Amino acid sequence: MKKQIICINWGTKYGAPYINRLYAMVARNITPPFTFTCFTERVAGVRPEVRCFDLPPLPGPMPDVSKGQWRKSCLWGRTLGDLEGPVLFIDLDVVITGALDDFFAFGDPQDTVLAWNIARPLERMGQTSVYRFPVGKLQPLQALYASDPEGIAERYVFEQHFVTQNAPGGIRFWPRRWVRHFRIECIPLFPMNFFKPPRVPRDGRIVIFAGSLNPPDAIAGRIRADEQHLSPRAHFAKMWRRKARFADYRRYLLPAKFVEETWTE
């Protein structure tokens, strides 16, 4: 199977620095040859090893009612740049910590393979931060979405739920240890999160940052971008003054050294 990695960038939240870091992490963790293709509105500052294509057209208007990243639906078309066969999509805000070759050897080339959504462990739900699909196989999803973008988005909320439940031929999941959720699986459980920094669980290959917490926040030791890192004592004092819930006392992490060392060009 050819090793074809794709990503997507729109708007101004991420841009060239994230694209370049992702390429560098891929290159350090894959056996050549491989291709790395980004579908983006802006190519300024993107390193020359990255193949850039314009964003494909959307199959329908963007919904107003959803939290999901429905812009990704443009990747489900019959064609995708000059690519053919299976492609491995990786979100820009991930940290790659292990070998990627197995993501291309796993299963059948015609499979649609998603990460297990650990945030909903009792449901058979996929996570599209890291997923593989053959170019063109998901085209029926575009037609279904285009028929009622608002209704589809209201029903499924997240595009990954839509893919999980409607991918032609069904889906498979990566081995669960390969893709790890930073907030849920890398931050030590309370109260050890006040004494031990986040770490990559055994055999973690890719660490995803679902939600608002992103790699710069992990490096700084904060849950949200608008917060600052506090010492454990200062965090407890702040929560006490706020008369916060017990759950808020647990919302704490030390700076993630492994992210600082890995999320680099």
For each residue, the residues with C-beta under 8 A, 3 or more apart:
1: 85 86 104 105 109
2: 35 85 86 104
3: 30 31 33 34 35 88 100 101 104
4: 34 35 37 83 85 86 87 88
5: 26 30 34 35 36 37 87 88 89 90 100
6: 36 37 38 39 75 80 83 87 88 89 90
7: 19 22 36 37 38 39 89 90 91 92
8: 38 39 40 55 71 72 74 75 89 92
9: 14 15 18 19 38 39 40 41 42 92
10: 40 41 55 71
11: 14 41
12: 15
13:
14: 9 11 17 18 19 92 93
15: 9 12 18 19 42 45
16: 19 20 42 44 45 46 47
17: 14 20 21 45
18: 9 14 15 21 22 92 93
19: 7 9 14 15 16 22 23 38 40 46 47 50 92
20: 16 17 23 24 45 46 47 50 265
21: 17 18 24 25 263 264 265
22: 7 18 19 25 26 90 92 94 96
23: 19 20 26 27 36 47 49 50
24: 20 21 27 28 264 265
25: 21 22 28 29 95 96 262 263 264
26: 5 22 23 29 30 34 36 90 96 100
27: 23 24 30 36 49
28: 24 25 96
29: 25 26 96 97 98 99 100 205
30: 3 5 26 27 34 99 100 101
31: 3 34 101
32:
33: 3
34: 3 4 5 26 30 31
35: 2 3 4 5 51 83
36: 5 6 7 23 26 27 49 50 51
37: 4 5 6 7 50 51 52 53 81 83 87
38: 6 7 8 9 19 46 50 51 52 53
39: 6 7 8 9 52 53 54 55 56 74 75 80 81
40: 8 9 10 19 43 46 52 53 54 55
41: 9 10 11 54 55
42: 9 15 16
43: 40 46 52
44: 16
45: 15 16 17 20
46: 16 19 20 38 40 43 50 52
47: 16 19 20 23 50 265
48:
49: 23 27 36
50: 19 20 23 36 37 38 46 47
51: 35 36 37 38 81
52: 37 38 39 40 43 46
53: 37 38 39 40 56 81 82
54: 39 40 41
55: 8 10 39 40 41 71 74
56: 39 53 74 75 77 80
57: 74
58: 61 62 71 73 74
59: 73 74 76 77 142 143 145 146
60: 73 145 146 147 149
61: 58 149
62: 58 70 71 149
63: 66 70 149 150 152 153 154
64: 150
65: 150 153 154
66: 63 70 153 154 156 157 158
67: 157 158
68: 153 156 157 158 159 160 161 162
69: 72 158 159
70: 62 63 66 73 145 149 153 159
71: 8 10 55 58 62 74
72: 8 69 75 76 89 128 159
73: 58 59 60 70 76 141 142 145 159
74: 8 39 55 56 57 58 59 71 77
75: 6 8 39 56 72 80 89 138
76: 59 72 73 138 139 141 142
77: 56 59 74 80 136 139 142
78: 136 139
79: 135 136
80: 6 39 56 75 77 83 87 135 136
81: 37 39 51 53
82: 53
83: 4 6 35 37 80 87 135
84: 135
85: 1 2 4 109 134 135
86: 1 2 4 104 109 110 132 133 134 135
87: 4 5 6 37 80 83 132 133 134 135
88: 3 4 5 6 100 103 104 130 131 132
89: 5 6 7 8 72 75 128 130 131 132 133
90: 5 6 7 22 26 94 96 129 130 206
91: 7 94 128 129 130 208 209
92: 7 8 9 14 18 19 22
93: 14 18 208 209 214 215
94: 22 90 91 129 130 206 207 208 209
95: 25 182 206 207 209 215 258 259 262 263
96: 22 25 26 28 29 90 100 205 206 207 262
97: 29 200 204 205 206 207 258 262
98: 29 178 200 203 204 205 206
99: 29 30 102 205
100: 3 5 26 29 30 88 96 103 104 205 206
101: 3 30 31 104 105
102: 99 105 106 178 205
103: 88 100 106 130 132 174 178 205
104: 1 2 3 86 88 100 101 132
105: 1 101 102
106: 102 103 113 174 175
107: 111 113 172
108: 111
109: 1 85 86 134
110: 86 134 137 169
111: 107 108 132 169 171 172
112: 131 132 133 134 137 138 163 167 168 169 170 171 172
113: 106 107 131 132 133 171 172 173 174
114: 126 127 128 130 131 160 163 164 171 172 173 174
115: 126 127 128 129 130 131 173 174 178 179 206 208
116: 125 126 127 173 174 176 179
117: 120 123 125 126 127 160
118: 121 127 176 181 184 185
119: 127 181 184 210
120: 117 123 125
121: 118
122:
123: 117 120
124: 164
125: 116 117 120 160 161 164
126: 114 115 116 117 131 160 161 163 164 171 173
127: 114 115 116 117 118 119 130 131 160 179 208 210
128: 72 89 91 114 115 131 159 160 163
129: 90 91 94 115 179 206 208 210
130: 88 89 90 91 94 103 114 115 127 174 179 206 208
131: 88 89 112 113 114 115 126 127 128 163
132: 86 87 88 89 103 104 111 112 113
133: 86 87 89 112 113 137 138 167
134: 85 86 87 109 110 112 137
135: 79 80 83 84 85 86 87
136: 77 78 79 80 139
137: 110 112 133 134 167 168 169
138: 75 76 112 133 141 142 163 167 168
139: 76 77 78 136 142 143
140: 143 144 166 168
141: 73 76 138 144 145 162 163 166 167
142: 59 73 76 77 138 139 145 146
143: 59 139 140 146 147
144: 140 141 147 152 166
145: 59 60 70 73 141 142 148 149 152 162
146: 59 60 142 143 149
147: 60 143 144 152
148: 145 151 152
149: 60 61 62 63 70 145 146 152 153
150: 63 64 65 153 154
151: 148 154 155
152: 63 144 145 147 148 149 155 156 162
153: 63 65 66 68 70 149 150 156 157
154: 63 65 66 150 151 157
155: 151 152
156: 66 68 152 153 159 161 162 165
157: 66 67 68 153 154 161
158: 66 67 68 69 161 162
159: 68 69 70 72 73 128 156 162 163
160: 68 114 117 125 126 127 128 163 164
161: 68 125 126 156 157 158 164 165
162: 68 141 145 152 156 158 159 165 166
163: 112 114 126 128 131 138 141 159 160 166 167 171
164: 114 124 125 126 160 161 167 171
165: 156 161 162
166: 140 141 144 162 163
167: 112 133 137 138 141 163 164 170 171
168: 112 137 138 140
169: 110 111 112 137
170: 112 167
171: 111 112 113 114 126 163 164 167
172: 107 111 112 113 114
173: 113 114 115 116 126 176
174: 103 106 113 114 115 116 130 178 179
175: 106 178
176: 116 118 173 179
177: 180 201 202 203 204
178: 98 102 103 115 174 175 203 204 205 206
179: 115 116 127 129 130 174 176 204 205 206 207 208
180: 177 185 186 200 201 204 206 207 208
181: 118 119 184 185 186 207 208 210
182: 95 185 186 187 198 207 208 209 213 218 256 259
183: 186 187 209 210 211 213
184: 118 119 181 187
185: 118 180 181 182 201 204
186: 180 181 182 183 198 199 200 201 204 207 256
187: 182 183 184 193 198 253
188: 192 193 195 196 198 199
189: 192 193
190: 193 194 249 250
191: 194 195
192: 188 189 195 196
193: 187 188 189 190 196 250 252 253 254
194: 190 191 232 235 252 254
195: 188 191 192 232 254
196: 188 192 193 199 254
197: 253 254 255 256 257 258
198: 182 186 187 188 218 253 254 256 258 259
199: 186 188 196 258
200: 97 98 180 186 204 207 258
201: 177 180 185 186 204
202: 177
203: 98 177 178
204: 97 98 177 178 179 180 185 186 200 201 207
205: 29 96 97 98 99 100 102 103 178 179
206: 90 94 95 96 97 98 100 115 129 130 178 179 180
207: 94 95 96 97 179 180 181 182 186 200 204 259
208: 91 93 94 115 127 129 130 179 180 181 182
209: 91 93 94 95 182 183 213 214 215 218
210: 119 127 129 181 183
211: 183
212: 223 224 225
213: 182 183 209 217 218 223 224
214: 93 209 217 218 225
215: 93 95 209 218 219 259 263
216: 219 220 225
217: 213 214 220 222 223 224 225
218: 182 198 209 213 214 215 221 253 255 256 259
219: 215 216 255 256 259 260 263
220: 216 217 228 229 255
221: 218 229 253 254 255 256
222: 217 225 227 228 229 253
223: 212 213 217 227 251 252 253
224: 212 213 217 227
225: 212 214 216 217 222
226:
227: 222 223 224
228: 220 222
229: 220 221 222 255
230: 234 235 238 252
231: 234 235
232: 194 195 235 236 252
233: 236 237
234: 230 231 237 238
235: 194 230 231 232 238 239 249 252
236: 232 233 239 240 249
237: 233 234 240 241
238: 230 234 235 241 242
239: 235 236 242 244 248 249
240: 236 237 243 244
241: 237 238
242: 238 239 248
243: 240
244: 239 240 248 249
245: 248 249
246: 249 250
247: 250 251
248: 239 242 244 245 251
249: 190 235 236 239 244 245 246 252
250: 190 193 246 247
251: 223 247 248
252: 193 194 223 230 232 235 249
253: 187 193 197 198 218 221 222 223 256
254: 193 194 195 196 197 198 221
255: 197 218 219 220 221 229 260
256: 182 186 197 198 218 219 221 253 259 260
257: 197 260 261
258: 95 97 197 198 199 200 261 262
259: 95 182 198 207 215 218 219 256 262 263
260: 219 255 256 257 263
261: 257 258 264
262: 25 95 96 97 258 259
263: 21 25 95 215 219 259 260
264: 21 24 25 261
265: 20 21 24 47
